[in-house]
């Protein structure tokens, strides 16, 4: 099943969180990977968008601690791995 343009517009709107960092990360995934992602990844991304901003930020800061493996995979796709963007 493919999403309609209206459904895609609604998902894209949900990627806009009000902070530049989250907007950048979530919109980049949506624009570059969402439409070609498999159904499980799409569902995980939609579950991610249901979370509050502090939880999403925490997921990006500590991706290894995410219990939902599908969301962890999406976060890893966004970050490039599960190491996060921490300064080392």
Secondary structure, 3 states (H helix, E strand, C coil): CCCCHHHHHHHHHHHCCCCHHHHHHHHHHHHHCHHHCCHHHHHHHHHHHHCCHHHHHHHHHCHHHCCCHHHHHHHHHHHCCCCCCCCC
